[in-house]
Amino acid sequence: MTLTPDPWPAGVPSWADITVTDLGPTQRFYGGLLGWQLSIGGPETGGYVTATLDGKVVAGLRVSDVPQPAGWCVYLATDDVDASVARAVEAGAGVVAGPLSVLRQGRMALLTDPTGALVGLWEPGEHTGWELTDAPGSFVWAEQMSHDPDTARRFYTALFGYEQQDMSAPDFAYTSLSVGGTPAAGIGGYGPGAGDVPAAWTWYIAVEDADAIAPRVGELGGEVVSGPEDTPYGRMLLVRGPAGEVLALLQVPEDDVVA
């Protein structure tokens, strides 16, 4: 378990949120599966919904009347969102929204990277990002997957100057990106059987028991896409939530849990 009241270092995933048209199924799914409690903000926030676990913020949700493709947006921390957006555009990104201020909470921007994946940037104000990580129900990892991992790796390294560690295997390209010697995120390539799956960021949420939680996914209105299966980093399953969003659940080996 990691409690983090301070801003996250630049380049580190610091937040994730999703836009849905119906909050009820999403609330039942994540509340029942991960124990999240949802709190709807006032009119000044546009009704932004904050998910908490043991009183610590772990994710955000927006409710919109306008249907749109559902998916979690991962935000990378930045010390200066305007400078980061300028650097990202120079490196081949497209700007979807921003940079813009969100009350006193911080400044944000939404980009599409050169492989087409949506990614957010967050410059903290009063909202610094995840307050709880590495605990069941909270963030534990994030990665960008595409059909062009070399382009993605070059883009994000140009943006944040990551240290890189090649972790590729036969028919599997993967690079771990680190900040200050600590792994921050991954960049991977889809396998030959992935078809036309679009590039995307996926965040991983820690769970106590992947096998025990798998049946609950369907009971709560979701779908298990793959797994549970063992990986070098724990037992994992990929799931689809009630709005069609995809996320990964990871049972981290006990030896890797931060006490």
Disulfide bonds with the S-S distance in Angstrom:
none
